[in-house]
Amino acid sequence: MGADLAVRTVFEAPTVAQLAPRIGAGGGGLAPLRPVERPAVVPLSFAQSRLWFLEQLQGPSPVYNLAVALRLGGHLMLARWGGVG
């Protein structure tokens, strides 16, 4: 719809009648996003660096590959699984 609304406004004016006069009254909004050039090598995050370091220090490990089996109760609605996959 092209309207700039703060989340706070939606909670302060929860009905359409209350929101209508506030649409567009909030100011300029956010600047449009523009593409930026991405570096050839993207640096690792701290967590990725830590995992890489542990792999170099200790070698391959199955620690982060955990197998889990769950038993679920209740009724399964097979019709809802039709679009999964």
A tleap script that builds the chain and sets N, CA, C and O, in Angstrom:
source leaprc.protein.ff14SB
mol = sequence {
  NMET GLY ALA ASP LEU ALA VAL ARG THR VAL
  PHE GLU ALA PRO THR VAL ALA GLN LEU ALA
  PRO ARG ILE GLY ALA GLY GLY GLY GLY LEU
  ALA PRO LEU ARG PRO VAL GLU ARG PRO ALA
  VAL VAL PRO LEU SER PHE ALA GLN SER ARG
  LEU TRP PHE LEU GLU GLN LEU GLN GLY PRO
  SER PRO VAL TYR ASN LEU ALA VAL ALA LEU
  ARG LEU GLY GLY HIE LEU MET LEU ALA ARG
  TRP GLY GLY VAL CGLY
}
set mol.1.N position { 0.814 -1.190 0.000 }
set mol.1.CA position { 0.000 0.000 0.000 }
set mol.1.C position { 0.857 1.252 0.000 }
set mol.1.O position { 0.338 2.347 -0.219 }
set mol.2.N position { 2.134 1.123 0.236 }
set mol.2.CA position { 3.010 2.281 0.198 }
set mol.2.C position { 2.889 3.201 1.394 }
set mol.2.O position { 3.334 4.347 1.329 }
set mol.3.N position { 2.307 2.739 2.471 }
set mol.3.CA position { 2.134 3.581 3.661 }
set mol.3.C position { 3.250 3.307 4.651 }
set mol.3.O position { 3.627 2.158 4.877 }
set mol.4.N position { 3.774 4.371 5.240 }
set mol.4.CA position { 4.791 4.234 6.278 }
set mol.4.C position { 4.118 4.328 7.635 }
set mol.4.O position { 3.560 5.365 7.994 }
set mol.5.N position { 4.174 3.242 8.381 }
set mol.5.CA position { 3.608 3.218 9.723 }
set mol.5.C position { 4.608 2.577 10.669 }
set mol.5.O position { 5.216 1.557 10.344 }
set mol.6.N position { 4.773 3.164 11.818 }
set mol.6.CA position { 5.597 2.547 12.849 }
set mol.6.C position { 4.784 1.448 13.520 }
set mol.6.O position { 3.556 1.525 13.565 }
set mol.7.N position { 5.444 0.448 14.030 }
set mol.7.CA position { 4.756 -0.637 14.722 }
set mol.7.C position { 3.964 -0.085 15.901 }
set mol.7.O position { 2.856 -0.542 16.183 }
set mol.8.N position { 4.530 0.882 16.575 }
set mol.8.CA position { 3.855 1.496 17.719 }
set mol.8.C position { 2.490 2.069 17.308 }
set mol.8.O position { 1.523 1.975 18.064 }
set mol.9.N position { 2.417 2.656 16.123 }
set mol.9.CA position { 1.165 3.245 15.643 }
set mol.9.C position { 0.082 2.194 15.489 }
set mol.9.O position { -1.079 2.450 15.809 }
set mol.10.N position { 0.441 1.024 15.007 }
set mol.10.CA position { -0.534 -0.051 14.823 }
set mol.10.C position { -1.128 -0.469 16.165 }
set mol.10.O position { -2.315 -0.786 16.247 }
set mol.11.N position { -0.314 -0.472 17.210 }
set mol.11.CA position { -0.827 -0.852 18.523 }
set mol.11.C position { -1.614 0.283 19.185 }
set mol.11.O position { -2.562 0.037 19.930 }
set mol.12.N position { -1.219 1.507 18.910 }
set mol.12.CA position { -1.947 2.644 19.490 }
set mol.12.C position { -3.289 2.864 18.799 }
set mol.12.O position { -4.235 3.347 19.422 }
set mol.13.N position { -3.379 2.517 17.522 }
set mol.13.CA position { -4.614 2.703 16.750 }
set mol.13.C position { -4.955 1.383 16.069 }
set mol.13.O position { -4.684 1.226 14.878 }
set mol.14.N position { -5.539 0.434 16.790 }
set mol.14.CA position { -5.720 -0.915 16.257 }
set mol.14.C position { -6.840 -1.090 15.233 }
set mol.14.O position { -6.937 -2.158 14.629 }
set mol.15.N position { -7.684 -0.091 15.015 }
set mol.15.CA position { -8.762 -0.248 14.027 }
set mol.15.C position { -8.432 0.537 12.761 }
set mol.15.O position { -7.610 1.453 12.781 }
set mol.16.N position { -9.079 0.169 11.670 }
set mol.16.CA position { -8.856 0.857 10.398 }
set mol.16.C position { -9.253 2.325 10.517 }
set mol.16.O position { -8.573 3.200 9.980 }
set mol.17.N position { -10.346 2.596 11.216 }
set mol.17.CA position { -10.806 3.983 11.381 }
set mol.17.C position { -9.779 4.822 12.135 }
set mol.17.O position { -9.614 6.005 11.840 }
set mol.18.N position { -9.095 4.232 13.093 }
set mol.18.CA position { -8.076 4.962 13.844 }
set mol.18.C position { -6.772 5.083 13.058 }
set mol.18.O position { -6.046 6.067 13.195 }
set mol.19.N position { -6.480 4.078 12.235 }
set mol.19.CA position { -5.231 4.095 11.460 }
set mol.19.C position { -5.292 5.048 10.266 }
set mol.19.O position { -4.287 5.672 9.925 }
set mol.20.N position { -6.444 5.166 9.637 }
set mol.20.CA position { -6.579 5.945 8.404 }
set mol.20.C position { -6.001 7.349 8.503 }
set mol.20.O position { -5.237 7.734 7.618 }
set mol.21.N position { -6.321 8.140 9.530 }
set mol.21.CA position { -5.748 9.490 9.571 }
set mol.21.C position { -4.249 9.511 9.859 }
set mol.21.O position { -3.586 10.521 9.622 }
set mol.22.N position { -3.719 8.415 10.362 }
set mol.22.CA position { -2.290 8.381 10.713 }
set mol.22.C position { -1.408 7.936 9.549 }
set mol.22.O position { -0.189 8.098 9.600 }
set mol.23.N position { -2.010 7.379 8.507 }
set mol.23.CA position { -1.213 6.917 7.364 }
set mol.23.C position { -0.602 8.127 6.673 }
set mol.23.O position { -1.303 9.076 6.323 }
set mol.24.N position { 0.683 8.084 6.484 }
set mol.24.CA position { 1.388 9.180 5.831 }
set mol.24.C position { 1.723 10.336 6.747 }
set mol.24.O position { 2.458 11.236 6.339 }
set mol.25.N position { 1.216 10.351 7.970 }
set mol.25.CA position { 1.494 11.454 8.891 }
set mol.25.C position { 2.759 11.218 9.701 }
set mol.25.O position { 3.153 12.067 10.500 }
set mol.26.N position { 3.398 10.068 9.498 }
set mol.26.CA position { 4.542 9.715 10.328 }
set mol.26.C position { 5.860 10.288 9.878 }
set mol.26.O position { 6.854 10.125 10.587 }
set mol.27.N position { 5.928 10.942 8.754 }
set mol.27.CA position { 7.203 11.487 8.298 }
set mol.27.C position { 7.698 10.766 7.061 }
set mol.27.O position { 6.939 10.079 6.378 }
set mol.28.N position { 8.969 10.931 6.786 }
set mol.28.CA position { 9.556 10.425 5.557 }
set mol.28.C position { 9.758 8.934 5.497 }
set mol.28.O position { 9.900 8.386 4.404 }
set mol.29.N position { 9.776 8.255 6.619 }
set mol.29.CA position { 9.997 6.820 6.605 }
set mol.29.C position { 11.468 6.492 6.366 }
set mol.29.O position { 12.350 7.319 6.600 }
set mol.30.N position { 11.709 5.299 5.907 }
set mol.30.CA position { 13.069 4.820 5.685 }
set mol.30.C position { 13.534 5.139 4.267 }
set mol.30.O position { 12.734 5.237 3.337 }
set mol.31.N position { 14.825 5.296 4.131 }
set mol.31.CA position { 15.403 5.507 2.802 }
set mol.31.C position { 15.301 4.199 2.014 }
set mol.31.O position { 15.391 3.123 2.605 }
set mol.32.N position { 15.117 4.271 0.705 }
set mol.32.CA position { 15.027 3.042 -0.085 }
set mol.32.C position { 16.351 2.277 -0.054 }
set mol.32.O position { 17.427 2.870 0.026 }
set mol.33.N position { 16.247 0.967 -0.119 }
set mol.33.CA position { 17.440 0.122 -0.137 }
set mol.33.C position { 18.096 0.201 -1.506 }
set mol.33.O position { 17.412 0.267 -2.527 }
set mol.34.N position { 19.404 0.194 -1.522 }
set mol.34.CA position { 20.120 0.169 -2.792 }
set mol.34.C position { 21.198 -0.901 -2.717 }
set mol.34.O position { 21.780 -1.134 -1.658 }
set mol.35.N position { 21.459 -1.540 -3.829 }
set mol.35.CA position { 22.459 -2.604 -3.816 }
set mol.35.C position { 23.851 -2.040 -3.567 }
set mol.35.O position { 24.180 -0.945 -4.024 }
set mol.36.N position { 24.649 -2.783 -2.853 }
set mol.36.CA position { 26.038 -2.399 -2.611 }
set mol.36.C position { 26.936 -3.510 -3.137 }
set mol.36.O position { 26.520 -4.661 -3.270 }
set mol.37.N position { 28.145 -3.147 -3.427 }
set mol.37.CA position { 29.090 -4.125 -3.942 }
set mol.37.C position { 29.533 -5.046 -2.815 }
set mol.37.O position { 29.879 -4.593 -1.724 }
set mol.38.N position { 29.518 -6.340 -3.094 }
set mol.38.CA position { 29.892 -7.332 -2.089 }
set mol.38.C position { 31.361 -7.691 -2.272 }
set mol.38.O position { 31.818 -7.870 -3.401 }
set mol.39.N position { 32.110 -7.799 -1.165 }
set mol.39.CA position { 33.522 -8.158 -1.301 }
set mol.39.C position { 33.682 -9.583 -1.833 }
set mol.39.O position { 32.792 -10.418 -1.672 }
set mol.40.N position { 34.816 -9.848 -2.464 }
set mol.40.CA position { 35.078 -11.172 -3.029 }
set mol.40.C position { 35.116 -12.225 -1.926 }
set mol.40.O position { 34.643 -13.346 -2.116 }
set mol.41.N position { 35.676 -11.868 -0.780 }
set mol.41.CA position { 35.742 -12.781 0.359 }
set mol.41.C position { 34.955 -12.157 1.506 }
set mol.41.O position { 35.298 -11.081 1.996 }
set mol.42.N position { 33.907 -12.840 1.922 }
set mol.42.CA position { 33.086 -12.344 3.027 }
set mol.42.C position { 33.666 -12.898 4.325 }
set mol.42.O position { 33.853 -14.109 4.441 }
set mol.43.N position { 33.957 -12.038 5.302 }
set mol.43.CA position { 34.552 -12.533 6.545 }
set mol.43.C position { 33.577 -13.426 7.320 }
set mol.43.O position { 32.361 -13.254 7.251 }
set mol.44.N position { 34.140 -14.375 8.053 }
set mol.44.CA position { 33.331 -15.273 8.870 }
set mol.44.C position { 32.799 -14.545 10.095 }
set mol.44.O position { 33.402 -13.585 10.573 }
set mol.45.N position { 31.675 -15.010 10.591 }
set mol.45.CA position { 31.168 -14.485 11.856 }
set mol.45.C position { 32.031 -15.058 12.982 }
set mol.45.O position { 32.840 -15.959 12.758 }
set mol.46.N position { 31.852 -14.526 14.196 }
set mol.46.CA position { 32.627 -15.025 15.327 }
set mol.46.C position { 32.347 -16.511 15.558 }
set mol.46.O position { 33.272 -17.282 15.813 }
set mol.47.N position { 31.082 -16.915 15.469 }
set mol.47.CA position { 30.722 -18.320 15.687 }
set mol.47.C position { 31.332 -19.217 14.608 }
set mol.47.O position { 31.807 -20.311 14.913 }
set mol.48.N position { 31.323 -18.766 13.353 }
set mol.48.CA position { 31.922 -19.550 12.275 }
set mol.48.C position { 33.428 -19.670 12.464 }
set mol.48.O position { 34.001 -20.735 12.234 }
set mol.49.N position { 34.066 -18.590 12.878 }
set mol.49.CA position { 35.513 -18.628 13.129 }
set mol.49.C position { 35.848 -19.614 14.236 }
set mol.49.O position { 36.822 -20.361 14.143 }
set mol.50.N position { 35.035 -19.609 15.284 }
set mol.50.CA position { 35.266 -20.511 16.412 }
set mol.50.C position { 35.136 -21.963 15.971 }
set mol.50.O position { 35.961 -22.795 16.350 }
set mol.51.N position { 34.109 -22.285 15.170 }
set mol.51.CA position { 33.945 -23.655 14.685 }
set mol.51.C position { 35.091 -24.064 13.762 }
set mol.51.O position { 35.569 -25.196 13.828 }
set mol.52.N position { 35.528 -23.151 12.908 }
set mol.52.CA position { 36.654 -23.452 12.021 }
set mol.52.C position { 37.911 -23.729 12.845 }
set mol.52.O position { 38.653 -24.668 12.555 }
set mol.53.N position { 38.149 -22.910 13.872 }
set mol.53.CA position { 39.325 -23.094 14.722 }
set mol.53.C position { 39.288 -24.456 15.413 }
set mol.53.O position { 40.298 -25.159 15.446 }
set mol.54.N position { 38.135 -24.834 15.963 }
set mol.54.CA position { 38.026 -26.134 16.633 }
set mol.54.C position { 38.248 -27.281 15.661 }
set mol.54.O position { 38.861 -28.287 16.018 }
set mol.55.N position { 37.759 -27.139 14.442 }
set mol.55.CA position { 37.982 -28.176 13.427 }
set mol.55.C position { 39.474 -28.302 13.118 }
set mol.55.O position { 39.983 -29.414 12.977 }
set mol.56.N position { 40.182 -27.171 13.012 }
set mol.56.CA position { 41.615 -27.202 12.740 }
set mol.56.C position { 42.384 -27.791 13.916 }
set mol.56.O position { 43.368 -28.505 13.724 }
set mol.57.N position { 41.939 -27.492 15.128 }
set mol.57.CA position { 42.636 -27.940 16.336 }
set mol.57.C position { 42.417 -29.426 16.603 }
set mol.57.O position { 43.369 -30.148 16.899 }
set mol.58.N position { 41.173 -29.886 16.501 }
set mol.58.CA position { 40.840 -31.251 16.901 }
set mol.58.C position { 40.587 -32.195 15.732 }
set mol.58.O position { 40.541 -33.410 15.927 }
set mol.59.N position { 40.426 -31.673 14.543 }
set mol.59.CA position { 40.104 -32.513 13.403 }
set mol.59.C position { 38.603 -32.722 13.291 }
set mol.59.O position { 37.839 -32.185 14.094 }
set mol.60.N position { 38.175 -33.498 12.300 }
set mol.60.CA position { 36.743 -33.718 12.092 }
set mol.60.C position { 36.084 -34.335 13.326 }
set mol.60.O position { 36.663 -35.199 13.984 }
set mol.61.N position { 34.891 -33.889 13.623 }
set mol.61.CA position { 34.179 -34.373 14.800 }
set mol.61.C position { 32.680 -34.419 14.507 }
set mol.61.O position { 32.144 -33.528 13.850 }
set mol.62.N position { 32.006 -35.465 15.000 }
set mol.62.CA position { 30.553 -35.548 14.801 }
set mol.62.C position { 29.751 -34.803 15.878 }
set mol.62.O position { 28.536 -34.978 15.972 }
set mol.63.N position { 30.410 -33.988 16.674 }
set mol.63.CA position { 29.756 -33.339 17.809 }
set mol.63.C position { 28.555 -32.512 17.378 }
set mol.63.O position { 27.537 -32.515 18.071 }
set mol.64.N position { 28.639 -31.810 16.264 }
set mol.64.CA position { 27.548 -30.940 15.847 }
set mol.64.C position { 26.531 -31.647 14.955 }
set mol.64.O position { 25.599 -31.017 14.456 }
set mol.65.N position { 26.705 -32.945 14.755 }
set mol.65.CA position { 25.741 -33.745 13.999 }
set mol.65.C position { 25.036 -34.661 14.985 }
set mol.65.O position { 25.502 -35.769 15.251 }
set mol.66.N position { 23.935 -34.211 15.516 }
set mol.66.CA position { 23.217 -34.973 16.526 }
set mol.66.C position { 21.990 -35.634 15.917 }
set mol.66.O position { 21.176 -34.985 15.260 }
set mol.67.N position { 21.874 -36.938 16.149 }
set mol.67.CA position { 20.683 -37.652 15.705 }
set mol.67.C position { 19.641 -37.580 16.813 }
set mol.67.O position { 19.959 -37.737 17.992 }
set mol.68.N position { 18.409 -37.343 16.426 }
set mol.68.CA position { 17.334 -37.219 17.404 }
set mol.68.C position { 16.142 -38.033 16.926 }
set mol.68.O position { 15.779 -37.987 15.750 }
set mol.69.N position { 15.541 -38.773 17.839 }
set mol.69.CA position { 14.295 -39.480 17.555 }
set mol.69.C position { 13.233 -38.936 18.499 }
set mol.69.O position { 13.444 -38.866 19.710 }
set mol.70.N position { 12.105 -38.557 17.945 }
set mol.70.CA position { 11.017 -38.008 18.749 }
set mol.70.C position { 9.775 -38.867 18.595 }
set mol.70.O position { 9.478 -39.349 17.502 }
set mol.71.N position { 9.058 -39.058 19.680 }
set mol.71.CA position { 7.768 -39.743 19.618 }
set mol.71.C position { 6.696 -38.691 19.876 }
set mol.71.O position { 6.648 -38.082 20.945 }
set mol.72.N position { 5.846 -38.492 18.891 }
set mol.72.CA position { 4.796 -37.490 18.989 }
set mol.72.C position { 3.456 -38.177 19.183 }
set mol.72.O position { 3.201 -39.237 18.611 }
set mol.73.N position { 2.610 -37.570 19.987 }
set mol.73.CA position { 1.278 -38.112 20.219 }
set mol.73.C position { 0.226 -37.271 19.519 }
set mol.73.O position { 0.509 -36.164 19.060 }
set mol.74.N position { -0.977 -37.796 19.438 }
set mol.74.CA position { -2.064 -37.040 18.832 }
set mol.74.C position { -2.431 -37.574 17.464 }
set mol.74.O position { -1.907 -38.593 17.014 }
set mol.75.N position { -3.336 -36.875 16.813 }
set mol.75.CA position { -3.827 -37.283 15.497 }
set mol.75.C position { -3.065 -36.540 14.404 }
set mol.75.O position { -2.780 -35.349 14.530 }
set mol.76.N position { -2.741 -37.256 13.333 }
set mol.76.CA position { -2.047 -36.671 12.193 }
set mol.76.C position { -3.071 -36.331 11.116 }
set mol.76.O position { -3.835 -37.194 10.684 }
set mol.77.N position { -3.085 -35.078 10.687 }
set mol.77.CA position { -4.008 -34.643 9.637 }
set mol.77.C position { -3.316 -34.796 8.287 }
set mol.77.O position { -2.616 -33.890 7.835 }
set mol.78.N position { -3.512 -35.935 7.655 }
set mol.78.CA position { -2.821 -36.245 6.404 }
set mol.78.C position { -3.147 -35.256 5.296 }
set mol.78.O position { -2.294 -34.993 4.449 }
set mol.79.N position { -4.340 -34.708 5.275 }
set mol.79.CA position { -4.719 -33.759 4.227 }
set mol.79.C position { -3.829 -32.522 4.259 }
set mol.79.O position { -3.563 -31.929 3.213 }
set mol.80.N position { -3.372 -32.131 5.424 }
set mol.80.CA position { -2.515 -30.945 5.549 }
set mol.80.C position { -1.098 -31.205 5.060 }
set mol.80.O position { -0.368 -30.259 4.766 }
set mol.81.N position { -0.697 -32.456 4.968 }
set mol.81.CA position { 0.647 -32.798 4.509 }
set mol.81.C position { 0.712 -32.919 2.991 }
set mol.81.O position { 1.782 -33.199 2.450 }
set mol.82.N position { -0.379 -32.721 2.302 }
set mol.82.CA position { -0.421 -32.877 0.851 }
set mol.82.C position { 0.513 -31.948 0.106 }
set mol.82.O position { 1.087 -32.351 -0.906 }
set mol.83.N position { 0.688 -30.715 0.569 }
set mol.83.CA position { 1.533 -29.750 -0.124 }
set mol.83.C position { 2.967 -29.727 0.354 }
set mol.83.O position { 3.762 -28.917 -0.123 }
set mol.84.N position { 3.317 -30.596 1.285 }
set mol.84.CA position { 4.679 -30.604 1.831 }
set mol.84.C position { 5.584 -31.369 0.888 }
set mol.84.O position { 5.210 -32.411 0.350 }
set mol.85.N position { 6.764 -30.841 0.697 }
set mol.85.CA position { 7.712 -31.597 -0.097 }
set mol.85.C position { 8.317 -30.756 -1.082 }
set mol.85.O position { 9.154 -31.217 -1.858 }
savepdb mol mol.pdb
quit
